[in-house]
Amino acid sequence: MKFFDNIFARMPQSMRFYGGICMIKRESTLKDVARLSGVSVGTVSKYINNPGSVKEKNRKIIGETVKMLKYTPNTLAQRLAKGKSNTVLLYISVEPDIGTSTWLHDLPFIQAINDYLKPTDYSLQIKIGSIGNPEETFEYIRNCIFSRNIDGVAIASAWTLPKKLILGLLKEDFPFVLIDNHNPLINSNDITADNRKMVEDIVDYLADLGHKKIGFISVDSDQQHINDRLGGFRSAMERHGFGIDDRLILNGDYEIQSGYRCVDEMLSAGLRPTALIGGNDNMAVGAIKAIKRHGLSVPGDISVVGIDNSIVAQACDPVLTTMSMPVGEIGRIAIENLLNRIENNEYEIRRVILSCSFVHGESTCRAKDA
């Protein structure tokens, strides 16, 4: 049998003939390589994982045999044997109808994660789930863990995740990290931007320009980001002693048209702040359109500030003063920590909160009565 195996292995790759009978070659195995090299399966396995650990004489023979048989290691089997899949899951939990602002926000951290993994042995698996179906999120991630399809999971969501999911990950001691999301149970395993401090800084900036009557375009939502931003607005306004006029806290839906609608209704009702903060750039751009529609100027009559430093901020007239969020850096730090945790069970992923920065445009100026 060994004789026939040797002859068979040396035949052309496509079709093999023996005794006039056409034969189709099966895929070579580790045992085939060992048999033809005259060494043990263990020696071949050592060669595949670390060639330098095998004697030079055997290394040369095994190398030639591997090349001749065109043997390809079964990496999946190797990973399962080691208890690893070398796969990381990025689970993105979003609204059922994904808005443009969501994609513009999420793409930088997806890119950062992908770029970080490129030079490693890890593959990236992406799953998009709905915030309206927390049970689906829980079941999907649990099934991935128990089927050993993944070594760790990064979960990105602007909404608070189910405590059941976090408890399950902690109970299984499974590597996980939350991206731009507060851990609802413990002060660890999350990498976020400081949305609250960001809006406090905007209010401070406008206050320095002499603005006291400041409005905020929010969204009536359970989303963490917008609630933190609104909380920062209220906190800073109270700290400056400006008081809060609830009529100047408007509710849009993240899109440009909603910012226009909110401000159009506000101005039509005779309410006129000296400055407005958009909960995101889209709503701030909509606000500028409405202000102009009412015959007022930006920033001469009303200063406007946005959040996100998105493409619409640059396309706006005037160019929007906005805040840049370190979304790409959040993704990079998150995946770096997750891989460290996968490789070292004792590694702790601490909470990291990153600062945001101003991008000065032309949509703000000193208040007229300052």
NORVEN-V991147 format. One record per residue. N is the residue number from 1. RES is the residue in one letter. PHI is phi in whole degrees, -180 to 180 (NA if undefined). OMEGA is omega in degrees with one decimal (* if undefined). Layout:
BEGIN
N&RES&PHI&OMEGA, N&RES&PHI&OMEGA
END
This chain:
BEGIN
1&M&NA&179.1, 2&K&-62&179.6, 3&F&-60&-178.7, 4&F&-65&178.3, 5&D&-62&-179.9, 6&N&-63&-179.9, 7&I&-64&-177.6, 8&F&-60&-176.8, 9&A&-67&-176.1, 10&R&-91&179.6, 11&M&-77&178.6, 12&P&-53&-171.3, 13&Q&-68&-172.9, 14&S&-76&-176.9, 15&M&-110&179.7, 16&R&-114&179.2, 17&F&-124&171.9, 18&Y&-145&-179.7, 19&G&62&178.3, 20&G&78&-179.0, 21&I&-103&178.4, 22&C&-74&-178.6, 23&M&-126&177.8, 24&I&-103&-176.6, 25&K&-72&173.5, 26&R&-80&178.4, 27&E&-67&179.9, 28&S&-69&179.9, 29&T&-118&177.4, 30&L&-60&179.6, 31&K&-66&177.0, 32&D&-60&-179.2, 33&V&-63&-179.7, 34&A&-64&-177.7, 35&R&-62&-177.4, 36&L&-74&178.6, 37&S&-86&-179.3, 38&G&74&178.5, 39&V&-128&-179.4, 40&S&-80&176.4, 41&V&-61&179.1, 42&G&-61&179.4, 43&T&-66&178.2, 44&V&-65&179.4, 45&S&-61&177.2, 46&K&-63&179.7, 47&Y&-63&-178.2, 48&I&-63&-176.3, 49&N&-84&-178.9, 50&N&-158&-176.2, 51&P&-54&-178.0, 52&G&-65&-178.5, 53&S&-85&-178.4, 54&V&-107&179.8, 55&K&-56&-174.7, 56&E&-57&-178.4, 57&K&-61&179.4, 58&N&-68&-179.6, 59&R&-61&-179.1, 60&K&-68&-179.2, 61&I&-64&-179.1, 62&I&-63&179.6, 63&G&-59&179.4, 64&E&-67&179.9, 65&T&-67&178.0, 66&V&-58&-179.4, 67&K&-67&-177.6, 68&M&-66&-179.0, 69&L&-83&-175.0, 70&K&53&-177.9, 71&Y&-73&176.0, 72&T&-120&179.9, 73&P&-61&175.6, 74&N&-81&-174.9, 75&T&-64&179.1, 76&L&-63&179.3, 77&A&-63&179.3, 78&Q&-63&-178.2, 79&R&-66&179.2, 80&L&-64&179.3, 81&A&-64&179.6, 82&K&-86&-177.5, 83&G&78&-179.1, 84&K&-132&176.9, 85&S&-108&-175.4, 86&N&55&178.3, 87&T&-129&176.9, 88&V&-113&178.6, 89&L&-97&169.2, 90&L&-107&-179.5, 91&Y&-102&-178.6, 92&I&-108&-179.7, 93&S&-102&-174.5, 94&V&-133&177.2, 95&E&-66&-178.1, 96&P&-55&175.3, 97&D&-103&-172.9, 98&I&-68&179.9, 99&G&-82&179.4, 100&T&-63&-179.0, 101&S&-65&178.4, 102&T&-66&-179.7, 103&W&-64&179.8, 104&L&-63&179.2, 105&H&-75&-172.2, 106&D&-80&-173.5, 107&L&-57&179.8, 108&P&-60&-179.5, 109&F&-75&175.2, 110&I&-64&178.6, 111&Q&-62&-178.8, 112&A&-63&179.0, 113&I&-65&179.4, 114&N&-61&-179.0, 115&D&-65&-179.0, 116&Y&-67&-176.6, 117&L&-80&-175.0, 118&K&-51&-177.7, 119&P&-81&-179.0, 120&T&-100&177.0, 121&D&-88&-175.0, 122&Y&-93&174.3, 123&S&-103&-179.3, 124&L&-109&175.2, 125&Q&-113&-177.9, 126&I&-116&176.8, 127&K&-132&177.2, 128&I&-109&179.6, 129&G&-120&-176.6, 130&S&-103&177.4, 131&I&-66&-179.0, 132&G&-81&-178.5, 133&N&-136&-177.3, 134&P&-62&-180.0, 135&E&-66&177.9, 136&E&-63&177.9, 137&T&-59&-178.5, 138&F&-61&-177.0, 139&E&-65&-178.0, 140&Y&-63&-178.1, 141&I&-67&178.6, 142&R&-62&179.4, 143&N&-65&178.1, 144&C&-63&-179.1, 145&I&-67&-174.4, 146&F&-75&175.7, 147&S&-88&178.1, 148&R&60&178.6, 149&N&-81&-176.7, 150&I&-135&177.6, 151&D&-102&-179.3, 152&G&-168&-178.0, 153&V&-136&171.4, 154&A&-108&-176.8, 155&I&-113&179.6, 156&A&-111&178.9, 157&S&-162&175.0, 158&A&-89&179.9, 159&W&-109&178.8, 160&T&-62&-177.4, 161&L&-82&179.5, 162&P&-60&178.5, 163&K&-61&178.3, 164&K&-58&-179.8, 165&L&-68&-179.2, 166&I&-64&178.3, 167&L&-62&178.8, 168&G&-64&178.9, 169&L&-65&178.9, 170&L&-68&-179.7, 171&K&-63&-179.8, 172&E&-80&-176.7, 173&D&55&-175.4, 174&F&-95&-178.6, 175&P&-60&177.4, 176&F&-151&175.1, 177&V&-147&177.8, 178&L&-101&-178.6, 179&I&-104&178.3, 180&D&54&-176.5, 181&N&-150&178.8, 182&H&-78&173.4, 183&N&-66&-175.0, 184&P&-75&-174.1, 185&L&-112&-177.0, 186&I&-136&-177.4, 187&N&-85&179.2, 188&S&-157&174.9, 189&N&63&174.8, 190&D&-140&178.7, 191&I&-122&-172.3, 192&T&-136&169.5, 193&A&-99&-177.4, 194&D&-86&-178.0, 195&N&-63&-178.8, 196&R&-66&-179.1, 197&K&-64&-179.9, 198&M&-58&-178.3, 199&V&-74&173.4, 200&E&-59&178.7, 201&D&-65&178.4, 202&I&-65&179.0, 203&V&-62&177.7, 204&D&-60&179.8, 205&Y&-62&179.7, 206&L&-68&177.6, 207&A&-63&177.7, 208&D&-64&177.5, 209&L&-87&176.3, 210&G&92&-179.5, 211&H&-84&177.0, 212&K&-124&-179.5, 213&K&-94&-171.8, 214&I&-118&177.2, 215&G&-106&-179.1, 216&F&-138&176.6, 217&I&-96&-176.9, 218&S&-106&175.1, 219&V&-141&177.3, 220&D&-77&-170.6, 221&S&-153&174.1, 222&D&-88&-177.6, 223&Q&-63&-176.8, 224&Q&-61&-173.2, 225&H&-59&-175.2, 226&I&-69&177.8, 227&N&-69&175.8, 228&D&-66&179.7, 229&R&-66&178.1, 230&L&-64&177.5, 231&G&-62&177.3, 232&G&-65&178.0, 233&F&-63&-179.0, 234&R&-61&-178.1, 235&S&-62&-178.0, 236&A&-69&179.1, 237&M&-62&178.6, 238&E&-68&179.7, 239&R&-62&179.2, 240&H&-82&179.6, 241&G&74&-178.7, 242&F&-82&-173.7, 243&G&75&-176.9, 244&I&-123&175.1, 245&D&-95&-176.4, 246&D&-60&177.5, 247&R&-70&179.4, 248&L&-97&171.7, 249&I&-101&-171.9, 250&L&-104&-179.7, 251&N&-122&174.7, 252&G&-108&179.5, 253&D&-139&178.7, 254&Y&84&-175.9, 255&E&-94&-176.1, 256&I&-57&-175.8, 257&Q&-61&-179.8, 258&S&-70&176.2, 259&G&-64&177.1, 260&Y&-63&-177.7, 261&R&-59&-177.8, 262&C&-58&-175.0, 263&V&-75&175.8, 264&D&-60&179.1, 265&E&-65&-179.4, 266&M&-63&-178.9, 267&L&-69&178.2, 268&S&-65&178.9, 269&A&-86&177.7, 270&G&85&178.2, 271&L&-92&-176.4, 272&R&-144&174.9, 273&P&-74&174.8, 274&T&-91&178.7, 275&A&-151&178.3, 276&L&-132&174.0, 277&I&-113&175.8, 278&G&-86&178.3, 279&G&-61&168.3, 280&N&-152&-177.6, 281&D&-62&-178.5, 282&N&-55&-177.2, 283&M&-69&177.3, 284&A&-67&177.9, 285&V&-65&175.5, 286&G&-61&179.1, 287&A&-63&179.6, 288&I&-62&178.7, 289&K&-62&-179.4, 290&A&-68&179.6, 291&I&-60&178.2, 292&K&-65&-179.5, 293&R&-60&179.9, 294&H&-92&175.9, 295&G&78&178.7, 296&L&-102&-177.5, 297&S&-112&174.0, 298&V&-121&9.5, 299&P&-98&-173.0, 300&G&-52&-179.4, 301&D&-96&180.0, 302&I&-137&174.1, 303&S&-82&-178.5, 304&V&-133&176.7, 305&V&-127&177.4, 306&G&-110&178.9, 307&I&-143&172.7, 308&D&127&-175.9, 309&N&53&-178.8, 310&S&-88&-177.0, 311&I&-63&-178.9, 312&V&-69&179.2, 313&A&-65&179.8, 314&Q&-78&-177.5, 315&A&-80&-176.0, 316&C&-72&175.5, 317&D&-125&3.1, 318&P&-75&177.3, 319&V&-57&-171.3, 320&L&-77&166.6, 321&T&-75&-172.7, 322&T&-147&177.5, 323&M&-117&177.7, 324&S&-96&179.4, 325&M&-101&-176.3, 326&P&-80&-173.0, 327&V&-65&178.7, 328&G&-62&178.8, 329&E&-65&176.2, 330&I&-59&179.4, 331&G&-63&-178.5, 332&R&-65&-179.5, 333&I&-65&-178.8, 334&A&-63&-176.5, 335&I&-72&176.2, 336&E&-62&178.6, 337&N&-66&-178.6, 338&L&-64&179.1, 339&L&-65&176.7, 340&N&-61&179.3, 341&R&-69&178.3, 342&I&-64&-176.8, 343&E&-78&-176.8, 344&N&-137&-175.2, 345&N&-63&-178.9, 346&E&-87&-176.7, 347&Y&-70&179.9, 348&E&-108&175.7, 349&I&-89&-178.3, 350&R&-87&175.5, 351&R&-71&176.8, 352&V&-124&178.8, 353&I&-119&-175.8, 354&L&-97&179.6, 355&S&-82&176.0, 356&C&-107&-174.7, 357&S&-135&179.2, 358&F&-73&168.0, 359&V&-123&-172.4, 360&H&-79&176.0, 361&G&-113&-176.0, 362&E&-125&-173.2, 363&S&-101&178.2, 364&T&-134&174.8, 365&C&-158&179.4, 366&R&-65&177.5, 367&A&-65&-175.6, 368&K&-60&-176.2, 369&D&-96&-177.7, 370&A&-76&*
END
